[in-house]
Amino acid sequence: MLRIHFTGDDLARTRLAPSADPLWETVFCLHRLYGRRGRTFFADWLTQVTPRLSAEPIGGLRSLVPPSPYFPDFLTPGTGEETLDESLDTMLSTPGNRVRTEVSKLPGRTSWARDLARADAPAMSELAQALRSLHRIAIAPYWSQVRNQIAADHARRLRAFHAGGVEELLRSLRPSMRWLPPVLHVNYPVDRDLRLGGRGLLLIPSWFCWGTPVSLADPDLPPVLVYPVEHRGTWVLPPGEGESGDPVSGLLGPTRAAVLRATRTARSTSQLARLLHIAPSSASQHASVLRAAGLITSSREENSVMHTITELGESLLG
């Protein structure tokens, strides 16, 4: 359990990041690639991404970000407001003694990690390039979907804030967190206390974070808590990103296949259009074709038409 202790000044200085942070997401995706948690939800993403990474020199990243509670804080300096390049520049400017201290806490260090512990400049540059390559393959093609999901979470948090201020915002973070004033109790793999001491707390929503929130290991750094947004339904692949060997995309076309996958969660026509970045008229047309083929059903709810996959549609995707 992580217990975050607030004062009145901390409540006044607590902030919600406007978006997911690209470098935090890149680091978290390593947990999804090599860890066990979330693999069912991210199965389609893993199928697409894993073969593309085979030719990229990112193997050393796995030793820096093991599927364990700890990875070095200097890898994730972002606050949800920087670009990837800006965050990488900040990472590269980390003092050598801090890099050495944080890397030394890793178990079973590789030669790359040992080079980083010596504050070796070429090793740091290699690290930045590996993170950039990983982001290009595993994050960038899906960023519009990530951004949409984060925007939905952000709107939910803002509604809570407008209803009851920062304390209501903190209450809205259930079930992984419980606000029992003046302490935020966070489900966490290790037992620790974080005393904000008037510095406030930065909350950063994340798509690739799974299950439990993550805080920086060093309590003297500006306090940050990255929390997973709600994951519903299944991972929907973006149009045009499906691999050429995908039989469903080959049969239906990539956009129509993406619409079918999206209806594993009941969605309106406008929701399909926003999620897949297509015109509402196009979403309606694709839904009509899928419905005529018996792959989805459609029903009217108030002013919207909701589309849901059928057993036949699930069989086709399977």
Steps between C-alpha positions, in 0.01 A plus 500: 500500500621850414372767735525856365469758779343835406496837673269787410776645281534165321130495413532851359803397290371166369478496120360272231718461190311589180606186315700180519875546497672342195812389688310354794283310249808373318649366822172343611457323167811297587302355792224408258750345258692289752279479807196284562242760596260635239602258228142400416384857456808595294510174301436658158751777574760241602436305180569809292789648695714201598611402147583861415731530799707192412739699281533795739789536750282536809598184689686693767182684597360183645772490764437865592123458531446154648145385584552595864404795725825687429649663194727809497320832546721682249333300219170683556550874558183597311195672642247441223571836337826431314564341164701181481810690384471748786473219755796318346707819513416529870597136553834552324579793728466288816810543721733201482496436875122470495512256206757290687295494818176400331649239265690341788166398655414276204551124541713305252641798313603451137808651338279785373379573852857492627600752232214724610611466862835641392310798349630395159380762246480256203292263713257781588469593133438134415232489768324806356510350151358169625214679675434704187488181286268330746267800501495515119390138472294432812347837592486746211266296272249474784538846651171635366312220676698550819427872484125435460490266800699744712269784395199300621669440836603865523140610450388262775758641743406857416134424572603369841712809563219737406262306726717510810849635444827310535366269770218381272758455222702275732186307595431437131820296469340189649539202505881502485512792744302609807489854631479495880590861589773601528654183348461348153532122533631347177510129414874445461741205482720635783413664831610863523395849607538812287473832684434778254602774741330783314634403155165377368449196277497464122251238376581359154250270325645205309373248248788251520522504879305199625334410828678717754620862488873577492692766691861611475725300729694802631282691752713812455401540133189705412211269598335322206236228493425333167170314505341259248188620327209260470547225240174371359418264217799403287795673341383643167759510225510823298396488132790429272722371781396139469764266364462387142453141620197584714224285343212709639646822359563320174138387486324814621759770441696661786244766589200268504699245700586774749130593527415136572767478770378826651148360546626245751398786726157646415563831321290758323564606143658825614719314750624270224577800284698676773685188608609402150539851359252454218197703395169415673349420160783252437453342843128464430566339161747250642259416782220443248712254301607314814143488626373366168762224522385407850829603661353774721160602632374857530241644736375850570559646845348848538665707223778254415529172311718256695694227318608173666686202357310172456615148575568458127714814503698374797552168323633680196749700706603184683 
